[in-house]
């Protein structure tokens, strides 16, 4: 249930960000999702809200994006 709420929030943020067409560059291997969100925030200025417990149970992720959209970065992170 928490993961579902988390995904809905992320989807909403990525849809609203679509009109700004921010480019994201990420090259991260086996890092927590929280670190990916921090990098996205630094590059785009968009912040993410989450419950610490929700991210604790997620596996480590690897993301490689060059000049990708914010939507692509979030999708790649949550695969």
mmCIF file of the N, C-alpha and C atoms, coordinates in Angstrom:
data_MODEL
# 
_entry.id   MODEL 
# 
loop_
_atom_site.group_PDB 
_atom_site.id 
_atom_site.type_symbol 
_atom_site.label_atom_id 
_atom_site.label_alt_id 
_atom_site.label_comp_id 
_atom_site.label_asym_id 
_atom_site.label_entity_id 
_atom_site.label_seq_id 
_atom_site.pdbx_PDB_ins_code 
_atom_site.Cartn_x 
_atom_site.Cartn_y 
_atom_site.Cartn_z 
_atom_site.occupancy 
_atom_site.B_iso_or_equiv 
_atom_site.pdbx_formal_charge 
_atom_site.auth_seq_id 
_atom_site.auth_comp_id 
_atom_site.auth_asym_id 
_atom_site.auth_atom_id 
_atom_site.pdbx_PDB_model_num 
ATOM 1   N N  . UNK A 1 1  ? 0.816  -1.186 0.000   1.00 0.00 ? 1  UNK A N  1 
ATOM 2   C CA . UNK A 1 1  ? 0.000  0.000  0.000   1.00 0.00 ? 1  UNK A CA 1 
ATOM 3   C C  . UNK A 1 1  ? 0.866  1.258  0.000   1.00 0.00 ? 1  UNK A C  1 
ATOM 4   N N  . UNK A 1 2  ? 1.916  1.268  0.808   1.00 0.00 ? 2  UNK A N  1 
ATOM 5   C CA . UNK A 1 2  ? 2.799  2.433  0.849   1.00 0.00 ? 2  UNK A CA 1 
ATOM 6   C C  . UNK A 1 2  ? 3.527  2.617  -0.480  1.00 0.00 ? 2  UNK A C  1 
ATOM 7   N N  . UNK A 1 3  ? 3.936  1.511  -1.065  1.00 0.00 ? 3  UNK A N  1 
ATOM 8   C CA . UNK A 1 3  ? 4.634  1.601  -2.339  1.00 0.00 ? 3  UNK A CA 1 
ATOM 9   C C  . UNK A 1 3  ? 3.700  2.153  -3.412  1.00 0.00 ? 3  UNK A C  1 
ATOM 10  N N  . UNK A 1 4  ? 2.449  1.760  -3.382  1.00 0.00 ? 4  UNK A N  1 
ATOM 11  C CA . UNK A 1 4  ? 1.469  2.270  -4.338  1.00 0.00 ? 4  UNK A CA 1 
ATOM 12  C C  . UNK A 1 4  ? 1.311  3.775  -4.186  1.00 0.00 ? 4  UNK A C  1 
ATOM 13  N N  . UNK A 1 5  ? 1.182  4.241  -2.962  1.00 0.00 ? 5  UNK A N  1 
ATOM 14  C CA . UNK A 1 5  ? 1.056  5.682  -2.711  1.00 0.00 ? 5  UNK A CA 1 
ATOM 15  C C  . UNK A 1 5  ? 2.305  6.404  -3.181  1.00 0.00 ? 5  UNK A C  1 
ATOM 16  N N  . UNK A 1 6  ? 3.448  5.817  -2.926  1.00 0.00 ? 6  UNK A N  1 
ATOM 17  C CA . UNK A 1 6  ? 4.721  6.389  -3.351  1.00 0.00 ? 6  UNK A CA 1 
ATOM 18  C C  . UNK A 1 6  ? 4.779  6.517  -4.878  1.00 0.00 ? 6  UNK A C  1 
ATOM 19  N N  . UNK A 1 7  ? 4.389  5.481  -5.580  1.00 0.00 ? 7  UNK A N  1 
ATOM 20  C CA . UNK A 1 7  ? 4.414  5.504  -7.040  1.00 0.00 ? 7  UNK A CA 1 
ATOM 21  C C  . UNK A 1 7  ? 3.435  6.524  -7.607  1.00 0.00 ? 7  UNK A C  1 
ATOM 22  N N  . UNK A 1 8  ? 2.281  6.672  -6.969  1.00 0.00 ? 8  UNK A N  1 
ATOM 23  C CA . UNK A 1 8  ? 1.308  7.670  -7.418  1.00 0.00 ? 8  UNK A CA 1 
ATOM 24  C C  . UNK A 1 8  ? 1.877  9.075  -7.266  1.00 0.00 ? 8  UNK A C  1 
ATOM 25  N N  . UNK A 1 9  ? 2.530  9.341  -6.146  1.00 0.00 ? 9  UNK A N  1 
ATOM 26  C CA . UNK A 1 9  ? 3.128  10.654 -5.934  1.00 0.00 ? 9  UNK A CA 1 
ATOM 27  C C  . UNK A 1 9  ? 4.208  10.929 -6.973  1.00 0.00 ? 9  UNK A C  1 
ATOM 28  N N  . UNK A 1 10 ? 5.054  9.954  -7.220  1.00 0.00 ? 10 UNK A N  1 
ATOM 29  C CA . UNK A 1 10 ? 6.125  10.116 -8.201  1.00 0.00 ? 10 UNK A CA 1 
ATOM 30  C C  . UNK A 1 10 ? 5.546  10.341 -9.589  1.00 0.00 ? 10 UNK A C  1 
ATOM 31  N N  . UNK A 1 11 ? 4.518  9.598  -9.950  1.00 0.00 ? 11 UNK A N  1 
ATOM 32  C CA . UNK A 1 11 ? 3.893  9.766  -11.262 1.00 0.00 ? 11 UNK A CA 1 
ATOM 33  C C  . UNK A 1 11 ? 3.312  11.155 -11.412 1.00 0.00 ? 11 UNK A C  1 
ATOM 34  N N  . UNK A 1 12 ? 2.672  11.646 -10.379 1.00 0.00 ? 12 UNK A N  1 
ATOM 35  C CA . UNK A 1 12 ? 2.092  12.987 -10.422 1.00 0.00 ? 12 UNK A CA 1 
ATOM 36  C C  . UNK A 1 12 ? 3.175  14.035 -10.612 1.00 0.00 ? 12 UNK A C  1 
ATOM 37  N N  . UNK A 1 13 ? 4.263  13.899 -9.883  1.00 0.00 ? 13 UNK A N  1 
ATOM 38  C CA . UNK A 1 13 ? 5.347  14.856 -10.016 1.00 0.00 ? 13 UNK A CA 1 
ATOM 39  C C  . UNK A 1 13 ? 5.973  14.810 -11.403 1.00 0.00 ? 13 UNK A C  1 
ATOM 40  N N  . UNK A 1 14 ? 6.132  13.633 -11.950 1.00 0.00 ? 14 UNK A N  1 
ATOM 41  C CA . UNK A 1 14 ? 6.760  13.535 -13.264 1.00 0.00 ? 14 UNK A CA 1 
ATOM 42  C C  . UNK A 1 14 ? 5.847  14.078 -14.359 1.00 0.00 ? 14 UNK A C  1 
ATOM 43  N N  . UNK A 1 15 ? 4.548  13.914 -14.213 1.00 0.00 ? 15 UNK A N  1 
ATOM 44  C CA . UNK A 1 15 ? 3.618  14.452 -15.206 1.00 0.00 ? 15 UNK A CA 1 
ATOM 45  C C  . UNK A 1 15 ? 3.620  15.968 -15.167 1.00 0.00 ? 15 UNK A C  1 
ATOM 46  N N  . UNK A 1 16 ? 3.614  16.558 -13.970 1.00 0.00 ? 16 UNK A N  1 
ATOM 47  C CA . UNK A 1 16 ? 3.610  18.010 -13.878 1.00 0.00 ? 16 UNK A CA 1 
ATOM 48  C C  . UNK A 1 16 ? 4.926  18.593 -14.365 1.00 0.00 ? 16 UNK A C  1 
ATOM 49  N N  . UNK A 1 17 ? 5.995  17.844 -14.278 1.00 0.00 ? 17 UNK A N  1 
ATOM 50  C CA . UNK A 1 17 ? 7.297  18.323 -14.708 1.00 0.00 ? 17 UNK A CA 1 
ATOM 51  C C  . UNK A 1 17 ? 7.495  18.197 -16.216 1.00 0.00 ? 17 UNK A C  1 
ATOM 52  N N  . UNK A 1 18 ? 6.642  17.476 -16.883 1.00 0.00 ? 18 UNK A N  1 
ATOM 53  C CA . UNK A 1 18 ? 6.810  17.208 -18.304 1.00 0.00 ? 18 UNK A CA 1 
ATOM 54  C C  . UNK A 1 18 ? 6.911  18.483 -19.131 1.00 0.00 ? 18 UNK A C  1 
ATOM 55  N N  . UNK A 1 19 ? 6.144  19.494 -18.780 1.00 0.00 ? 19 UNK A N  1 
ATOM 56  C CA . UNK A 1 19 ? 6.120  20.719 -19.571 1.00 0.00 ? 19 UNK A CA 1 
ATOM 57  C C  . UNK A 1 19 ? 7.418  21.507 -19.482 1.00 0.00 ? 19 UNK A C  1 
ATOM 58  N N  . UNK A 1 20 ? 8.233  21.273 -18.476 1.00 0.00 ? 20 UNK A N  1 
ATOM 59  C CA . UNK A 1 20 ? 9.472  22.023 -18.325 1.00 0.00 ? 20 UNK A CA 1 
ATOM 60  C C  . UNK A 1 20 ? 10.645 21.412 -19.082 1.00 0.00 ? 20 UNK A C  1 
ATOM 61  N N  . UNK A 1 21 ? 10.555 20.164 -19.462 1.00 0.00 ? 21 UNK A N  1 
ATOM 62  C CA . UNK A 1 21 ? 11.566 19.469 -20.268 1.00 0.00 ? 21 UNK A CA 1 
ATOM 63  C C  . UNK A 1 21 ? 12.977 19.629 -19.712 1.00 0.00 ? 21 UNK A C  1 
ATOM 64  N N  . UNK A 1 22 ? 13.139 19.389 -18.452 1.00 0.00 ? 22 UNK A N  1 
ATOM 65  C CA . UNK A 1 22 ? 14.457 19.450 -17.839 1.00 0.00 ? 22 UNK A CA 1 
ATOM 66  C C  . UNK A 1 22 ? 15.255 18.224 -18.262 1.00 0.00 ? 22 UNK A C  1 
ATOM 67  N N  . UNK A 1 23 ? 16.527 18.415 -18.533 1.00 0.00 ? 23 UNK A N  1 
ATOM 68  C CA . UNK A 1 23 ? 17.404 17.310 -18.896 1.00 0.00 ? 23 UNK A CA 1 
ATOM 69  C C  . UNK A 1 23 ? 18.138 16.808 -17.656 1.00 0.00 ? 23 UNK A C  1 
ATOM 70  N N  . UNK A 1 24 ? 18.235 15.497 -17.549 1.00 0.00 ? 24 UNK A N  1 
ATOM 71  C CA . UNK A 1 24 ? 18.852 14.859 -16.390 1.00 0.00 ? 24 UNK A CA 1 
ATOM 72  C C  . UNK A 1 24 ? 19.992 13.965 -16.865 1.00 0.00 ? 24 UNK A C  1 
ATOM 73  N N  . UNK A 1 25 ? 21.107 14.032 -16.156 1.00 0.00 ? 25 UNK A N  1 
ATOM 74  C CA . UNK A 1 25 ? 22.240 13.154 -16.406 1.00 0.00 ? 25 UNK A CA 1 
ATOM 75  C C  . UNK A 1 25 ? 22.540 12.383 -15.126 1.00 0.00 ? 25 UNK A C  1 
ATOM 76  N N  . UNK A 1 26 ? 22.423 11.067 -15.190 1.00 0.00 ? 26 UNK A N  1 
ATOM 77  C CA . UNK A 1 26 ? 22.682 10.229 -14.024 1.00 0.00 ? 26 UNK A CA 1 
ATOM 78  C C  . UNK A 1 26 ? 23.522 9.028  -14.430 1.00 0.00 ? 26 UNK A C  1 
ATOM 79  N N  . UNK A 1 27 ? 24.503 8.712  -13.628 1.00 0.00 ? 27 UNK A N  1 
ATOM 80  C CA . UNK A 1 27 ? 25.281 7.493  -13.798 1.00 0.00 ? 27 UNK A CA 1 
ATOM 81  C C  . UNK A 1 27 ? 25.552 6.962  -12.392 1.00 0.00 ? 27 UNK A C  1 
ATOM 82  N N  . UNK A 1 28 ? 24.633 6.162  -11.911 1.00 0.00 ? 28 UNK A N  1 
ATOM 83  C CA . UNK A 1 28 ? 24.695 5.642  -10.540 1.00 0.00 ? 28 UNK A CA 1 
ATOM 84  C C  . UNK A 1 28 ? 24.527 4.132  -10.572 1.00 0.00 ? 28 UNK A C  1 
ATOM 85  N N  . UNK A 1 29 ? 25.343 3.428  -9.801  1.00 0.00 ? 29 UNK A N  1 
ATOM 86  C CA . UNK A 1 29 ? 25.292 1.964  -9.764  1.00 0.00 ? 29 UNK A CA 1 
ATOM 87  C C  . UNK A 1 29 ? 25.100 1.481  -8.333  1.00 0.00 ? 29 UNK A C  1 
ATOM 88  N N  . UNK A 1 30 ? 24.085 0.637  -8.145  1.00 0.00 ? 30 UNK A N  1 
ATOM 89  C CA . UNK A 1 30 ? 23.791 0.020  -6.845  1.00 0.00 ? 30 UNK A CA 1 
ATOM 90  C C  . UNK A 1 30 ? 23.721 1.044  -5.712  1.00 0.00 ? 30 UNK A C  1 
ATOM 91  N N  . UNK A 1 31 ? 22.822 2.008  -5.872  1.00 0.00 ? 31 UNK A N  1 
ATOM 92  C CA . UNK A 1 31 ? 22.628 3.046  -4.855  1.00 0.00 ? 31 UNK A CA 1 
ATOM 93  C C  . UNK A 1 31 ? 21.173 3.013  -4.380  1.00 0.00 ? 31 UNK A C  1 
ATOM 94  N N  . UNK A 1 32 ? 20.909 3.538  -3.199  1.00 0.00 ? 32 UNK A N  1 
ATOM 95  C CA . UNK A 1 32 ? 19.524 3.618  -2.728  1.00 0.00 ? 32 UNK A CA 1 
ATOM 96  C C  . UNK A 1 32 ? 18.716 4.603  -3.583  1.00 0.00 ? 32 UNK A C  1 
ATOM 97  N N  . UNK A 1 33 ? 17.421 4.367  -3.690  1.00 0.00 ? 33 UNK A N  1 
ATOM 98  C CA . UNK A 1 33 ? 16.528 5.241  -4.455  1.00 0.00 ? 33 UNK A CA 1 
ATOM 99  C C  . UNK A 1 33 ? 16.619 6.671  -3.932  1.00 0.00 ? 33 UNK A C  1 
ATOM 100 N N  . UNK A 1 34 ? 16.775 6.821  -2.643  1.00 0.00 ? 34 UNK A N  1 
ATOM 101 C CA . UNK A 1 34 ? 16.886 8.146  -2.031  1.00 0.00 ? 34 UNK A CA 1 
ATOM 102 C C  . UNK A 1 34 ? 18.035 8.959  -2.639  1.00 0.00 ? 34 UNK A C  1 
ATOM 103 N N  . UNK A 1 35 ? 19.149 8.303  -2.919  1.00 0.00 ? 35 UNK A N  1 
ATOM 104 C CA . UNK A 1 35 ? 20.302 8.988  -3.521  1.00 0.00 ? 35 UNK A CA 1 
ATOM 105 C C  . UNK A 1 35 ? 19.987 9.432  -4.945  1.00 0.00 ? 35 UNK A C  1 
ATOM 106 N N  . UNK A 1 36 ? 19.248 8.618  -5.678  1.00 0.00 ? 36 UNK A N  1 
ATOM 107 C CA . UNK A 1 36 ? 18.853 8.999  -7.041  1.00 0.00 ? 36 UNK A CA 1 
ATOM 108 C C  . UNK A 1 36 ? 17.973 10.250 -6.985  1.00 0.00 ? 36 UNK A C  1 
ATOM 109 N N  . UNK A 1 37 ? 17.006 10.260 -6.054  1.00 0.00 ? 37 UNK A N  1 
ATOM 110 C CA . UNK A 1 37 ? 16.125 11.423 -5.920  1.00 0.00 ? 37 UNK A CA 1 
ATOM 111 C C  . UNK A 1 37 ? 16.915 12.671 -5.532  1.00 0.00 ? 37 UNK A C  1 
ATOM 112 N N  . UNK A 1 38 ? 17.932 12.512 -4.699  1.00 0.00 ? 38 UNK A N  1 
ATOM 113 C CA . UNK A 1 38 ? 18.768 13.643 -4.313  1.00 0.00 ? 38 UNK A CA 1 
ATOM 114 C C  . UNK A 1 38 ? 19.485 14.225 -5.534  1.00 0.00 ? 38 UNK A C  1 
ATOM 115 N N  . UNK A 1 39 ? 20.009 13.337 -6.381  1.00 0.00 ? 39 UNK A N  1 
ATOM 116 C CA . UNK A 1 39 ? 20.702 13.783 -7.588  1.00 0.00 ? 39 UNK A CA 1 
ATOM 117 C C  . UNK A 1 39 ? 19.744 14.501 -8.542  1.00 0.00 ? 39 UNK A C  1 
ATOM 118 N N  . UNK A 1 40 ? 18.558 13.957 -8.692  1.00 0.00 ? 40 UNK A N  1 
ATOM 119 C CA . UNK A 1 40 ? 17.561 14.588 -9.557  1.00 0.00 ? 40 UNK A CA 1 
ATOM 120 C C  . UNK A 1 40 ? 17.205 15.970 -9.012  1.00 0.00 ? 40 UNK A C  1 
ATOM 121 N N  . UNK A 1 41 ? 17.042 16.080 -7.700  1.00 0.00 ? 41 UNK A N  1 
ATOM 122 C CA . UNK A 1 41 ? 16.715 17.379 -7.090  1.00 0.00 ? 41 UNK A CA 1 
ATOM 123 C C  . UNK A 1 41 ? 17.825 18.398 -7.343  1.00 0.00 ? 41 UNK A C  1 
ATOM 124 N N  . UNK A 1 42 ? 19.072 17.968 -7.218  1.00 0.00 ? 42 UNK A N  1 
ATOM 125 C CA . UNK A 1 42 ? 20.205 18.871 -7.446  1.00 0.00 ? 42 UNK A CA 1 
ATOM 126 C C  . UNK A 1 42 ? 20.240 19.378 -8.886  1.00 0.00 ? 42 UNK A C  1 
ATOM 127 N N  . UNK A 1 43 ? 19.874 18.518 -9.843  1.00 0.00 ? 43 UNK A N  1 
ATOM 128 C CA . UNK A 1 43 ? 19.948 18.890 -11.253 1.00 0.00 ? 43 UNK A CA 1 
ATOM 129 C C  . UNK A 1 43 ? 18.734 19.665 -11.749 1.00 0.00 ? 43 UNK A C  1 
ATOM 130 N N  . UNK A 1 44 ? 17.568 19.386 -11.172 1.00 0.00 ? 44 UNK A N  1 
ATOM 131 C CA . UNK A 1 44 ? 16.336 19.974 -11.707 1.00 0.00 ? 44 UNK A CA 1 
ATOM 132 C C  . UNK A 1 44 ? 15.650 20.951 -10.762 1.00 0.00 ? 44 UNK A C  1 
ATOM 133 N N  . UNK A 1 45 ? 15.905 20.845 -9.479  1.00 0.00 ? 45 UNK A N  1 
ATOM 134 C CA . UNK A 1 45 ? 15.203 21.679 -8.517  1.00 0.00 ? 45 UNK A CA 1 
ATOM 135 C C  . UNK A 1 45 ? 13.897 21.071 -8.040  1.00 0.00 ? 45 UNK A C  1 
ATOM 136 N N  . UNK A 1 46 ? 13.498 19.929 -8.585  1.00 0.00 ? 46 UNK A N  1 
ATOM 137 C CA . UNK A 1 46 ? 12.280 19.242 -8.142  1.00 0.00 ? 46 UNK A CA 1 
ATOM 138 C C  . UNK A 1 46 ? 12.581 18.414 -6.913  1.00 0.00 ? 46 UNK A C  1 
ATOM 139 N N  . UNK A 1 47 ? 11.705 18.511 -5.922  1.00 0.00 ? 47 UNK A N  1 
ATOM 140 C CA . UNK A 1 47 ? 11.859 17.742 -4.691  1.00 0.00 ? 47 UNK A CA 1 
ATOM 141 C C  . UNK A 1 47 ? 10.868 16.599 -4.671  1.00 0.00 ? 47 UNK A C  1 
ATOM 142 N N  . UNK A 1 48 ? 11.228 15.548 -3.956  1.00 0.00 ? 48 UNK A N  1 
ATOM 143 C CA . UNK A 1 48 ? 10.371 14.383 -3.797  1.00 0.00 ? 48 UNK A CA 1 
ATOM 144 C C  . UNK A 1 48 ? 10.046 14.225 -2.325  1.00 0.00 ? 48 UNK A C  1 
ATOM 145 N N  . UNK A 1 49 ? 8.837  13.794 -2.044  1.00 0.00 ? 49 UNK A N  1 
ATOM 146 C CA . UNK A 1 49 ? 8.421  13.513 -0.682  1.00 0.00 ? 49 UNK A CA 1 
ATOM 147 C C  . UNK A 1 49 ? 8.215  12.011 -0.543  1.00 0.00 ? 49 UNK A C  1 
ATOM 148 N N  . UNK A 1 50 ? 8.713  11.461 0.560   1.00 0.00 ? 50 UNK A N  1 
ATOM 149 C CA . UNK A 1 50 ? 8.536  10.039 0.791   1.00 0.00 ? 50 UNK A CA 1 
ATOM 150 C C  . UNK A 1 50 ? 8.606  9.753  2.287   1.00 0.00 ? 50 UNK A C  1 
ATOM 151 N N  . UNK A 1 51 ? 8.033  8.641  2.648   1.00 0.00 ? 51 UNK A N  1 
ATOM 152 C CA . UNK A 1 51 ? 8.154  8.150  4.019   1.00 0.00 ? 51 UNK A CA 1 
ATOM 153 C C  . UNK A 1 51 ? 9.430  7.312  4.088   1.00 0.00 ? 51 UNK A C  1 
ATOM 154 N N  . UNK A 1 52 ? 10.237 7.557  5.069   1.00 0.00 ? 52 UNK A N  1 
ATOM 155 C CA . UNK A 1 52 ? 11.511 6.850  5.203   1.00 0.00 ? 52 UNK A CA 1 
ATOM 156 C C  . UNK A 1 52 ? 11.325 5.334  5.188   1.00 0.00 ? 52 UNK A C  1 
ATOM 157 N N  . UNK A 1 53 ? 10.273 4.858  5.811   1.00 0.00 ? 53 UNK A N  1 
ATOM 158 C CA . UNK A 1 53 ? 9.986  3.417  5.861   1.00 0.00 ? 53 UNK A CA 1 
ATOM 159 C C  . UNK A 1 53 ? 9.744  2.848  4.466   1.00 0.00 ? 53 UNK A C  1 
ATOM 160 N N  . UNK A 1 54 ? 9.129  3.624  3.594   1.00 0.00 ? 54 UNK A N  1 
ATOM 161 C CA . UNK A 1 54 ? 8.826  3.159  2.239   1.00 0.00 ? 54 UNK A CA 1 
ATOM 162 C C  . UNK A 1 54 ? 10.098 2.891  1.449   1.00 0.00 ? 54 UNK A C  1 
ATOM 163 N N  . UNK A 1 55 ? 11.058 3.790  1.520   1.00 0.00 ? 55 UNK A N  1 
ATOM 164 C CA . UNK A 1 55 ? 12.294 3.624  0.751   1.00 0.00 ? 55 UNK A CA 1 
ATOM 165 C C  . UNK A 1 55 ? 13.227 2.580  1.354   1.00 0.00 ? 55 UNK A C  1 
ATOM 166 N N  . UNK A 1 56 ? 13.083 2.333  2.642   1.00 0.00 ? 56 UNK A N  1 
ATOM 167 C CA . UNK A 1 56 ? 13.977 1.390  3.323   1.00 0.00 ? 56 UNK A CA 1 
ATOM 168 C C  . UNK A 1 56 ? 13.896 -0.011 2.719   1.00 0.00 ? 56 UNK A C  1 
ATOM 169 N N  . UNK A 1 57 ? 12.716 -0.415 2.270   1.00 0.00 ? 57 UNK A N  1 
ATOM 170 C CA . UNK A 1 57 ? 12.513 -1.778 1.774   1.00 0.00 ? 57 UNK A CA 1 
ATOM 171 C C  . UNK A 1 57 ? 12.793 -1.944 0.279   1.00 0.00 ? 57 UNK A C  1 
ATOM 172 N N  . UNK A 1 58 ? 13.074 -0.854 -0.417  1.00 0.00 ? 58 UNK A N  1 
ATOM 173 C CA . UNK A 1 58 ? 13.327 -0.951 -1.858  1.00 0.00 ? 58 UNK A CA 1 
ATOM 174 C C  . UNK A 1 58 ? 14.750 -1.433 -2.119  1.00 0.00 ? 58 UNK A C  1 
ATOM 175 N N  . UNK A 1 59 ? 14.952 -2.199 -3.182  1.00 0.00 ? 59 UNK A N  1 
ATOM 176 C CA . UNK A 1 59 ? 16.303 -2.677 -3.506  1.00 0.00 ? 59 UNK A CA 1 
ATOM 177 C C  . UNK A 1 59 ? 17.174 -1.532 -4.048  1.00 0.00 ? 59 UNK A C  1 
ATOM 178 N N  . UNK A 1 60 ? 18.471 -1.759 -4.066  1.00 0.00 ? 60 UNK A N  1 
ATOM 179 C CA . UNK A 1 60 ? 19.389 -0.785 -4.660  1.00 0.00 ? 60 UNK A CA 1 
ATOM 180 C C  . UNK A 1 60 ? 19.143 -0.739 -6.162  1.00 0.00 ? 60 UNK A C  1 
ATOM 181 N N  . UNK A 1 61 ? 19.380 0.414  -6.758  1.00 0.00 ? 61 UNK A N  1 
ATOM 182 C CA . UNK A 1 61 ? 19.110 0.579  -8.186  1.00 0.00 ? 61 UNK A CA 1 
ATOM 183 C C  . UNK A 1 61 ? 20.351 1.092  -8.913  1.00 0.00 ? 61 UNK A C  1 
ATOM 184 N N  . UNK A 1 62 ? 20.386 0.848  -10.207 1.00 0.00 ? 62 UNK A N  1 
ATOM 185 C CA . UNK A 1 62 ? 21.413 1.394  -11.085 1.00 0.00 ? 62 UNK A CA 1 
ATOM 186 C C  . UNK A 1 62 ? 20.696 2.197  -12.164 1.00 0.00 ? 62 UNK A C  1 
ATOM 187 N N  . UNK A 1 63 ? 21.156 3.418  -12.377 1.00 0.00 ? 63 UNK A N  1 
ATOM 188 C CA . UNK A 1 63 ? 20.520 4.307  -13.341 1.00 0.00 ? 63 UNK A CA 1 
ATOM 189 C C  . UNK A 1 63 ? 21.597 4.920  -14.219 1.00 0.00 ? 63 UNK A C  1 
ATOM 190 N N  . UNK A 1 64 ? 21.390 4.856  -15.530 1.00 0.00 ? 64 UNK A N  1 
ATOM 191 C CA . UNK A 1 64 ? 22.308 5.475  -16.473 1.00 0.00 ? 64 UNK A CA 1 
ATOM 192 C C  . UNK A 1 64 ? 21.488 6.258  -17.495 1.00 0.00 ? 64 UNK A C  1 
ATOM 193 N N  . UNK A 1 65 ? 21.517 7.582  -17.371 1.00 0.00 ? 65 UNK A N  1 
ATOM 194 C CA . UNK A 1 65 ? 20.744 8.449  -18.266 1.00 0.00 ? 65 UNK A CA 1 
ATOM 195 C C  . UNK A 1 65 ? 21.612 9.622  -18.667 1.00 0.00 ? 65 UNK A C  1 
ATOM 196 N N  . UNK A 1 66 ? 21.632 9.923  -19.956 1.00 0.00 ? 66 UNK A N  1 
ATOM 197 C CA . UNK A 1 66 ? 22.359 11.088 -20.466 1.00 0.00 ? 66 UNK A CA 1 
ATOM 198 C C  . UNK A 1 66 ? 21.371 11.978 -21.210 1.00 0.00 ? 66 UNK A C  1 
ATOM 199 N N  . UNK A 1 67 ? 21.205 13.199 -20.759 1.00 0.00 ? 67 UNK A N  1 
ATOM 200 C CA . UNK A 1 67 ? 20.262 14.167 -21.344 1.00 0.00 ? 67 UNK A CA 1 
ATOM 201 C C  . UNK A 1 67 ? 18.853 13.600 -21.447 1.00 0.00 ? 67 UNK A C  1 
ATOM 202 N N  . UNK A 1 68 ? 18.448 12.869 -20.443 1.00 0.00 ? 68 UNK A N  1 
ATOM 203 C CA . UNK A 1 68 ? 17.099 12.308 -20.409 1.00 0.00 ? 68 UNK A CA 1 
ATOM 204 C C  . UNK A 1 68 ? 16.128 13.252 -19.738 1.00 0.00 ? 68 UNK A C  1 
ATOM 205 N N  . UNK A 1 69 ? 14.863 12.964 -19.885 1.00 0.00 ? 69 UNK A N  1 
ATOM 206 C CA . UNK A 1 69 ? 13.838 13.781 -19.246 1.00 0.00 ? 69 UNK A CA 1 
ATOM 207 C C  . UNK A 1 69 ? 13.693 13.363 -17.785 1.00 0.00 ? 69 UNK A C  1 
ATOM 208 N N  . UNK A 1 70 ? 13.051 14.214 -17.023 1.00 0.00 ? 70 UNK A N  1 
ATOM 209 C CA . UNK A 1 70 ? 12.780 13.894 -15.627 1.00 0.00 ? 70 UNK A CA 1 
ATOM 210 C C  . UNK A 1 70 ? 11.923 12.638 -15.528 1.00 0.00 ? 70 UNK A C  1 
ATOM 211 N N  . UNK A 1 71 ? 10.953 12.530 -16.411 1.00 0.00 ? 71 UNK A N  1 
ATOM 212 C CA . UNK A 1 71 ? 10.075 11.361 -16.429 1.00 0.00 ? 71 UNK A CA 1 
ATOM 213 C C  . UNK A 1 71 ? 10.872 10.080 -16.678 1.00 0.00 ? 71 UNK A C  1 
ATOM 214 N N  . UNK A 1 72 ? 11.796 10.116 -17.620 1.00 0.00 ? 72 UNK A N  1 
ATOM 215 C CA . UNK A 1 72 ? 12.627 8.944  -17.909 1.00 0.00 ? 72 UNK A CA 1 
ATOM 216 C C  . UNK A 1 72 ? 13.505 8.570  -16.722 1.00 0.00 ? 72 UNK A C  1 
ATOM 217 N N  . UNK A 1 73 ? 14.028 9.569  -16.031 1.00 0.00 ? 73 UNK A N  1 
ATOM 218 C CA . UNK A 1 73 ? 14.886 9.306  -14.870 1.00 0.00 ? 73 UNK A CA 1 
ATOM 219 C C  . UNK A 1 73 ? 14.102 8.613  -13.771 1.00 0.00 ? 73 UNK A C  1 
ATOM 220 N N  . UNK A 1 74 ? 12.903 9.088  -13.499 1.00 0.00 ? 74 UNK A N  1 
ATOM 221 C CA . UNK A 1 74 ? 12.084 8.480  -12.447 1.00 0.00 ? 74 UNK A CA 1 
ATOM 222 C C  . UNK A 1 74 ? 11.662 7.071  -12.848 1.00 0.00 ? 74 UNK A C  1 
ATOM 223 N N  . UNK A 1 75 ? 11.260 6.891  -14.100 1.00 0.00 ? 75 UNK A N  1 
ATOM 224 C CA . UNK A 1 75 ? 10.873 5.557  -14.577 1.00 0.00 ? 75 UNK A CA 1 
ATOM 225 C C  . UNK A 1 75 ? 12.038 4.575  -14.465 1.00 0.00 ? 75 UNK A C  1 
ATOM 226 N N  . UNK A 1 76 ? 13.215 5.010  -14.854 1.00 0.00 ? 76 UNK A N  1 
ATOM 227 C CA . UNK A 1 76 ? 14.385 4.144  -14.811 1.00 0.00 ? 76 UNK A CA 1 
ATOM 228 C C  . UNK A 1 76 ? 14.720 3.765  -13.366 1.00 0.00 ? 76 UNK A C  1 
ATOM 229 N N  . UNK A 1 77 ? 14.534 4.694  -12.468 1.00 0.00 ? 77 UNK A N  1 
ATOM 230 C CA . UNK A 1 77 ? 14.811 4.443  -11.052 1.00 0.00 ? 77 UNK A CA 1 
ATOM 231 C C  . UNK A 1 77 ? 13.838 3.441  -10.460 1.00 0.00 ? 77 UNK A C  1 
ATOM 232 N N  . UNK A 1 78 ? 12.588 3.472  -10.896 1.00 0.00 ? 78 UNK A N  1 
ATOM 233 C CA . UNK A 1 78 ? 11.544 2.630  -10.294 1.00 0.00 ? 78 UNK A CA 1 
ATOM 234 C C  . UNK A 1 78 ? 11.240 1.352  -11.063 1.00 0.00 ? 78 UNK A C  1 
ATOM 235 N N  . UNK A 1 79 ? 12.076 0.982  -12.017 1.00 0.00 ? 79 UNK A N  1 
ATOM 236 C CA . UNK A 1 79 ? 11.871 -0.251 -12.778 1.00 0.00 ? 79 UNK A CA 1 
ATOM 237 C C  . UNK A 1 79 ? 11.817 -1.449 -11.863 1.00 0.00 ? 79 UNK A C  1 
# 
